[in-house]
């Protein structure tokens, strides 16, 4: 019964249902590129330490490259009897090289092999995601740039709060995605430790050189505990947490823009190219892309939960449960990648409805806090100023007017500290100009931030 690479001690065939139940080739074929790269580095190391000859190593490297090419071109047959991508590649090698192919797995187990492959795959995925996040940041910066002078109502509790410049609003998302990139970079740094050479769980009696493998595969260091290696999936939980935050950021943004594109808000004009229609209501133009970005966040949060529950309570070291780590990883990376790509398309095509926004800026007393701060500068205690402006807002509500419409006499009756210069703090435009703190929506602050982001993102 030696058909399976592990078949030596088995007397009976594997039940077909067991093969179907235990296979992972249907999804881990996606690791083929990294499996070949890892095997080539392993073979070169075996040659360096004398466990293969140079000529043997060259033959192995050549055939592995051939196999990689065939898989990439869809010319390589997969079958569930061979379980996973690692055994497919190794058995093809053996079919072509005979006994020499049977030497590749020297000083290696699928446990350290699969950990290495998944790390290499995840590292590449992180690099691609970083590029997509940067593209989306650039789309928000361009959006900020083309709405430079527009004032928006800023909200808390979804109630009008204080005025903000449109570029200030757009750059808020650029900051969030900057933190996401930073988190992924940090996760990548912790991930970048070589598992290979831990073998099954205890290391090997053979004279391997793990440092050289790490160098060849671009790992910063070598994992120091073999038992830890074959059980460790921290890097996946971390990657998925980083992706979950990206998804959460996208979801909050999508929700806001769905609201903004309603008739009721009317803030946002989405291009036809990113909307879809209704099969029954001829007038409909729906923001389905934004809704699906919001909706797909669920899958990413789900992927994180899956991995957290998967690794909870596993005894050391490798357990077959860990095979289940790949489906949530692949799904989360695919989902976040496509959402990021589409988000950039939406942001690039979206325009704020200037007339609609500007015509209603006088509603909601967006300048009330500025007026209170004017009073503070006149020496009025903050709590008193707050109360005075609160009473003035209430007066305006009864007269159906703006704070800026109140005659100076009424203002002075509410608080004698008020002078004629108060007009410089009233009205939304004046209120925006009055800001000055670092990081605020003050026009010069926002323009500095915009310039800085353009430089950082190479949008000069
Ligand atoms: N396909 C398996 C996985 O993804 C490979 C490791 C199998 N190791 C083992 N000892 N059965 O986890």
Boltz pocket constraint, residues with backbone or C-beta under 6 A from the ligand:
constraints:
  - pocket:
      binder: B
      contacts: [[A, 24], [A, 28], [A, 84], [A, 110], [A, 111], [A, 114], [A, 318], [A, 319], [A, 320], [A, 322], [A, 323], [A, 324]]
      max_distance: 6.0
